[in-house]
Amino acid sequence: MRYETASPDIYPLLRAFARENRKNATVAEQVLWEHIRHDALGVKIQRQHIIGDFIVDFLAPNERLIIEVDGAYHAEERQKEDDKMRAEILERKGYKVIRFSNEEVLYDTDMTIKKIKEALKHE
């Protein structure tokens, strides 16, 4: 497996952002992390991982699956466009991107986990 990191000029900044994101995870990210960490899904999962010039919420590196947890601002039109562009770039790099809203993670955790497991089966 080949790891992709950011351009050397911005990598230290992204690394600092990723570290800060791990320290200040949203409630939904914390809930999901508790369900998928320690090989709970039978695969290694990393959180706040840098791929290219992006930081993804969760990554199953060997399966090339990215799991994103979206807050309310992702419903804004501009953010939807940015998310779509970002997903297309990551998919061109060979990753599959799946997204969940905070509400899905918090209020339908079992279905969220089921969808992640289904996505992992297709890898």
N, C-alpha and C positions, 0 to 999 in steps of 0.2 A: 504494500500500500504506500502511496506517495502522499506526503503531507504538503499542503499548500499553505504558505504563510504570506503575510502582507508584504508590500514593498518595504525594503529596509528602512526607508525614511519615515514610514508611519507605523511600523510594527510596534515600537515601544509605546506609542500612544494607545493603539488598540489593545495591547496587552494590559495596560493600566486600566482601560475601560472594562475589559473582560473581568479583571480581578475585582473591580468595584461592583460590577453587575452581580458577581457571585456573592459578594458580601451583602448586597442590598437587593436580593431577589424579591420579586413580587410574591404575594401570598400564593397565587396560582402556580408560579414556578416552584415554590417550596413544596407545595402539595404534590405536584407531578414528580419532582425529584425524589421525594420519599417513596414513591411507587416504582420508580425505574432504576434507582441506584443499586449498587452492590450486585450487579448481574441479575436483578430481579426478573428481567425479560430474557435472560439467557445470552445476552450480548453486552459488550462494554458500551457504556454511555458516558459521554463527556458533556459538561455544561459550560456555556459561555465560551465556545471554542472559535478560534479565528480560522476562517477559510478565505483565502485571498484578502480582500479588503473589507470583509464582513465579519461580524461576530454573530454566530448563531446561538440560539438558546440551548439546544441540546443536539448532540450528534452521536449517532451510532457509526463510528468511523469505518469499521470493516464492511458494514452493510451500506455505507454511503447514504444514510437516511438522516435528514435534518428534521427536527421537530421544533416548531415555533409556537410560542404562546403569546397571543395578541391581546393587548389591553384595548380600551375603548377608542383610543386615537387611531387605531388601525381601521376604523370604520370611516374615517374621513377620506374624501375622494383622492386628495393628493397622496395620502399615505397608502391607499389601495394601489395607486399607480406605482409608487416606489416599491411596495412589496412584490408586485407582479414582476417588475423589472429585475429586482434582486433574485427572485425565484428562478426566472429565466436564465440569468447568469449562472447561478449555482447548478441548475439542471444541465446547462451546456458543459459544465465541469464534471458531470456524471453523478450528481447527487439527486436524490428525490426529496422534495420538500413537502411536508404536511403541516397544516396549521390548525390550531385550536384557539378558541376564544378563552379568556379568563373564566367566563361563565361555564363553558363546557368542562373545563378542568375541575372547577370547584363544585359544580352541581351535578355533573354526570361523569365522575371520575372513572367509573367502571367502563363506560362506553369509550371514553378517551383511551384508556389502556387497551381495550379490545381493538380499536382502530390502529393503534401503534403496532400491536402484535400482527394484525393483518398486513400492514405495510411492510413489516419485517419479513413476513413469509414470502412476499413477492420479490425479495432482493435476490 
